[in-house]
């Protein structure tokens, strides 16, 4: 199957079940896709470029893993590998230190229970006051969520305080 950087992870899994193990070898968080519930709700939201960001690897690393299980990439992807991998999550120099009104939401237990935290996150976003910042604690950067909320007018940045922990912050512009 020929794919490109915009191909959804759900499409890859439908085509080849080995996709989960292949991308799971990059980052253990992808192994959560073995859960049918999480696979159903998360995989359609993430494309190959997003998965590389979430996995904390270059697009080239992910491409290699997928090629190893039989996927073929369009030439457009090969040309833009280096360009795409430079555009990771928007970061800032520790803006969280300037925010005293942080609303904390740890989604790790929700994901560990096999549920999708998207609805809970969106409820928290709707309740945010202008002077508040939502801090999401997760084991990976929620790239599709970051993109969606940036489209809705939220600034975002991420911090990695220790291995396997990502703080992602959202504040209305």
N, C-alpha and C positions, 0 to 999 in steps of 0.2 A: 504494500500500500504506500502511495506517495503522500507525504504530509509536509506541512510547513510550520513555521513558528506559531501560527495562530490556530493550529489544530488542537482541539480540546482533548484533555486527558481521558474523558469519557469515551471519545471515539477510539483512542488508542486501545483502551481496555476492552472495548467491544470487539475490536479486530484481533487482539492478542492478549489473553489473560496474563501472559508473562510480563506485561508492562508493569504491573504492580511490583513484582520482585525486582525488575530492572531498575525502576526509579527508587524503590526502597533501598537498594544497595548504595544509593547516593546519600539518602537522608531517611532515617528510620521513621520519620513522621509520615512518609508516603505509605508505609505499611498499614496505616489506619484505613487506607482504601480497601483493605480486605473486608472490612465491615460493610455489608450491603447497604445499610442506611447511609453511612458516611460517603460511600462511593456514589450513591444516587444523588446526594445533595451537594457534595463538594466537587467531584470530578467534572461535571458540566460547566462549572464556573472558572476552571483553570485551564489555560492553554499551555503549550510547551514553553513559551518564553516566561510565563508566570511561574511555572513549575521550577525552572532553573533558579529564579529569584528566591522562591520559597525554600528550595533545597540548599541555597547558599553556594551554588556552583555556577560556572560559566555555562552558557548555552551549548558550547562545544562539548563539554563533558556529558550533558544530557543527550545531545545528538549521538554521541558515540555509543552510549548505553542502548539507545533505541535502535541504532543501526545493527548492533550486535544481536538483536532479536528479530531482525528482518525488515524493519521499516526503511523506506527510501525517502530522502529529502529532496525537495525541489531546489534547483540551483539558487533561487532567490535567498534561501536560508543560508547556504554556504557563504554567499557574498556578504551577508549582514551579521554574521556571527559576532565579530568583534564590536560592531556598533551597538548591537542589542545588549551585550553583556556589560557595557559601560553604564547603562541606564538602570541602575538598581533602585532601591527605594529612596525617595527623597529624604535627605537627612539634614539636620541642623546641628549647631554646636550646643548641645545639651539645653534646649529651650525648656525642658521640664523643670529645671532648677529655678526658672523664673515664674513658674505657675504654683500658686499655693492652693488653688481650688481644683484639685485633681479628684476625679471620680474613678475609682478603681474597679475593674471587671476582669477577673481571672477566668478565662474560658477553658483552661486545661481540663478541669473536672468534667465539664460538659462534653468536650470531645472524647475524653476517656470513657464516658458512659455510652458513646456511640451516637450521640445526638448532635444536631447542627446548631451552633450558637448564633447563627445569623439573626434570627428574630429577636433574641435577647439583646444583641448588640444594637440593632436598629431602635429598639425601645429606649435603650440607654442614650443613644444619640439624640432622639426626639426630646428627651427630658433635659438635655444639657442646656444650661443657661449661658449667656454670652461670655461670662467671666469664668466658665468652667472648661476643663479639658478632660476628655475621656482617656484613661490609660487602660489598654487591653494587655493582659499578660497571656502569652501563648508560648508554645514551643517552636513556633516558626513565624515568619513574617506573613501576615495575611494579605498578600499582594492583590488579589481581586477585590477585597474589601477596601483597601487603600485607594485603588483606582476608582471604585464606585463612589466613595465618600469625597474624593477630590473633585469628581464631577459635580457633586452636590454642594461644593463650596467649602470644604473642610481642608485645613492644612494638616499635614501628617508628618511624623518623623518616627524613627525607630531607634531603639538602643538595645544593645546586647550585653547585659550586665554579667552574664556567665554562660557557659556552654549549655545549650538546650533551652535557654530562656530568652524570649524577645518581648520587650515592652514596645507597644505601638501606641502613639498618642494621636488624638484627633481634637482639633479646635476649630470652631467656626471662624472663617476669615472675616 
